[in-house]
Amino acid sequence: MNNLTKLLQNIKENPVMYIDKASITCLDSFLTGYIDGLITLGFTDISSCGIEGFQEWIQERAKTNLSQSWAGIILFGSGSERAAFNRFFEEFEQFLKQKDDSKIQKSEDISRLNEDMSFPRFDIYKEILGAIKKRPGMYLGRSSITRLDMLLRGYSLARREVGVPPTESEREFEGFQSWVEEKYGIHSGQSWSKIILFYSVDEPEALQKFFELFEEYLNRNKSLEVV
């Protein structure tokens, strides 16, 4: 059982611990960040993660050629985020069994988890947030603060699992949670994304507000350093 299989089993048993709720959209974004984090560090590639070919397998089962991610296809046929979350594990288990039984020949072309994994391989907190701000649909699928949160969680978990020390920008981001709580006067244990979303009309507005708040947070830190 590889690390991804173990992680998926843990998420299946306790989704709240990793992605807040049983949601295939949250799972999708979390896995994108996690796998890309490992690839960035050179510890693995998509062909050795165990998920290579799953996108094509789901498309074939759904008899569709639409450019939707596996998560989107499963969600479309499930009716709700929770039902799709549960169905993912059923489908993935069948996929792995079929892959083992048929001794599927690995393709020379490296498949991606989904279209969201196309971003460059560098410090996500220092560089990629700016790119996401400009083109959220390219990296998150759509403008969503929840998807951003899950992506960052997956990325951070991957780095912790392989014992890579946090970068300066990662350490700086660690204080954002408490800063948001202080700014809104909320200490309920809710994540920064949920707090911002609560005070926004919808996911896109919350994502835009995140970037405004994060810039304010960074500027505040710079001011404190000067003092």
C-alpha positions in Angstrom: 0.0 0.0 0.0 1.6 3.3 -1.1 1.4 6.6 0.8 -1.5 7.9 -1.3 -3.6 4.8 -0.7 -3.0 5.1 3.0 -3.9 8.8 2.9 -7.1 8.1 1.0 -8.1 5.5 3.6 -7.5 8.0 6.4 -9.5 10.6 4.6 -12.3 8.1 4.0 -12.5 7.2 7.7 -12.1 10.8 9.0 -12.7 13.4 6.2 -13.2 16.2 8.8 -9.6 15.9 9.9 -8.2 16.6 6.4 -10.8 18.4 4.3 -13.5 19.6 6.8 -16.3 17.5 5.3 -17.1 14.6 3.0 -16.9 16.5 -0.3 -15.4 15.3 -3.5 -14.6 18.8 -4.6 -12.6 19.4 -1.4 -10.9 16.0 -1.9 -10.0 16.8 -5.5 -8.3 20.1 -4.6 -6.6 18.5 -1.5 -5.2 15.6 -3.6 -4.0 18.1 -6.3 -2.0 20.0 -3.7 -0.7 16.8 -2.1 0.5 15.0 -5.2 1.9 18.2 -6.7 3.8 18.8 -3.5 5.5 15.4 -3.7 6.3 15.9 -7.4 7.7 19.3 -6.7 10.1 17.8 -4.1 11.1 15.0 -6.5 9.8 12.2 -4.2 7.4 10.8 -6.7 5.7 11.2 -10.0 2.1 10.7 -11.0 2.9 7.3 -12.6 4.0 5.9 -9.2 1.2 7.4 -7.1 -1.4 4.7 -8.1 -3.8 7.2 -9.6 -2.4 7.2 -13.1 -5.1 6.3 -15.6 -8.0 7.0 -13.2 -9.1 10.0 -15.2 -9.4 8.0 -18.4 -11.0 5.1 -16.6 -13.7 7.3 -15.1 -14.3 8.9 -18.5 -14.7 5.5 -20.1 -17.1 4.3 -17.4 -19.2 7.4 -17.8 -19.0 7.1 -21.6 -18.0 10.8 -22.0 -15.2 12.6 -23.7 -15.9 15.9 -22.0 -12.9 17.7 -20.5 -14.2 17.4 -17.0 -12.0 16.2 -14.1 -12.8 12.8 -12.6 -14.3 14.7 -9.6 -16.6 16.6 -11.9 -17.7 13.5 -13.7 -18.4 11.6 -10.4 -20.2 14.6 -8.9 -22.4 15.0 -12.0 -23.7 11.4 -11.7 -24.1 11.4 -7.9 -26.3 14.4 -7.0 -24.4 15.7 -4.0 -20.9 16.3 -2.7 -21.2 13.6 0.0 -22.7 11.0 -2.3 -19.9 11.7 -4.8 -17.3 11.5 -2.1 -18.5 8.1 -1.1 -18.8 7.0 -4.7 -15.2 8.0 -5.4 -13.8 5.4 -3.0 -16.0 2.8 -4.5 -14.8 3.7 -8.0 -11.2 4.0 -7.0 -11.2 0.6 -5.3 -12.6 -1.0 -8.5 -10.0 0.9 -10.5 -7.1 -0.4 -8.4 -8.5 -4.0 -8.5 -8.9 -3.9 -12.3 -5.5 -2.4 -12.7 -3.9 -5.2 -10.6 -5.9 -8.0 -12.2 -5.2 -6.9 -15.8 -1.6 -5.9 -15.2 -2.3 -2.7 -17.1 0.7 -1.5 -19.0 1.8 1.9 -17.9 1.7 4.6 -20.5 4.9 6.4 -21.4 3.0 9.6 -21.1 2.7 10.9 -17.6 -1.0 11.5 -16.7 -2.1 14.2 -14.4 -4.5 14.0 -11.5 -6.6 16.6 -13.3 -6.2 19.8 -15.2 -5.5 21.7 -12.0 -2.0 20.1 -11.7 -0.5 22.1 -14.6 0.9 24.9 -12.4 4.7 25.4 -12.2 6.8 23.6 -9.6 7.9 26.2 -7.1 7.1 27.6 -3.7 3.3 27.8 -3.7 3.1 30.4 -1.0 5.6 32.7 -2.5 4.9 32.4 -6.2 1.7 30.5 -7.1 -0.7 32.6 -5.1 -0.1 35.5 -7.5 -0.8 33.2 -10.5 -4.0 31.9 -8.9 -5.2 35.5 -8.2 -4.9 36.3 -11.9 -6.3 33.0 -13.2 -8.2 31.1 -10.5 -10.0 28.9 -13.0 -6.8 27.5 -14.4 -5.5 26.4 -11.0 -8.6 25.8 -8.9 -11.2 24.8 -11.5 -13.3 27.9 -10.5 -13.0 30.8 -8.2 -13.3 29.3 -4.8 -11.7 30.0 -1.5 -12.5 26.5 -0.2 -10.7 25.0 -3.2 -7.7 27.2 -2.5 -7.7 26.2 1.2 -7.8 22.5 0.3 -5.0 22.9 -2.3 -2.7 24.5 0.3 -3.5 21.9 2.9 -2.6 19.1 0.5 0.6 20.8 -0.5 1.6 21.4 3.1 0.9 17.8 4.2 3.1 16.4 1.4 6.0 18.6 2.6 5.5 17.6 6.2 5.3 13.9 5.4 8.7 13.9 3.7 10.2 16.0 6.4 11.0 19.1 4.4 11.5 22.2 6.5 9.0 24.9 5.9 10.1 27.8 3.7 10.2 31.3 4.9 6.9 32.1 3.1 5.3 28.9 4.6 6.2 30.0 8.1 4.9 33.5 7.3 1.6 32.0 6.2 1.2 30.1 9.4 0.3 33.3 11.2 -2.5 34.2 8.8 -5.0 32.0 10.6 -4.7 33.8 14.0 -4.5 37.2 12.2 -7.9 36.5 10.5 -9.4 35.4 13.8 -8.2 38.5 15.5 -9.4 40.8 12.6 -12.9 39.4 12.7 -13.0 38.8 16.4 -13.7 35.1 16.0 -12.1 32.3 18.0 -14.4 29.4 17.1 -11.8 27.0 15.7 -13.0 27.7 12.1 -10.4 27.8 9.4 -9.4 31.1 7.8 -11.3 30.2 4.6 -14.6 29.5 6.5 -14.3 32.7 8.4 -13.7 34.8 5.2 -16.5 32.9 3.4 -18.9 33.6 6.2 -18.4 37.3 5.7 -18.7 37.1 1.9 -21.6 36.7 -0.5 -20.2 33.6 -2.2 -17.0 31.6 -2.9 -15.7 33.9 -5.7 -16.1 37.0 -3.5 -14.4 35.2 -0.6 -11.5 34.3 -2.8 -11.1 37.9 -3.9 -11.3 39.0 -0.3 -8.7 36.5 0.7 -6.1 38.1 -1.6 -7.0 41.5 -0.2 -6.6 40.3 3.4 -3.5 38.4 2.7 -1.9 41.4 1.1 -2.9 43.4 4.2 -1.4 40.7 6.4 1.9 40.7 4.6 2.1 44.5 4.6 1.4 44.5 8.3 4.2 42.0 8.9 6.6 44.1 6.9 5.6 47.2 8.9 6.3 45.4 12.1 9.7 44.3 10.9 10.6 47.9 10.1 9.6 49.0 13.6 
